């Protein structure tokens, strides 16, 4: 049953959502605390890179960053995200999609 070797990821087609709390912000990155709700479910993890991070502003979800990496092995502490409101990101994205 347990043959050893490298762990194999198991595909789970269930779409999941996690709520994260603001931790800090710098010139290019948004840092989110992903254990604030302490439900045991964690937050961003392996395979989530490139996924969206939304801010709910007045009932409307606004895309603010993309998941870049997580800072711990068990995906329950800190998520690091690339900001989309900075000039370099907007210049890149503007080549492909209309921006507000």
Beta strands, then each sheet from edge to edge (+ up, - down):
strand 1: 21-25
strand 2: 29-33
strand 3: 52-57
strand 4: 60-70
strand 5: 78-83
sheet 1: 1+ 2- 5+ 4- 3+
end
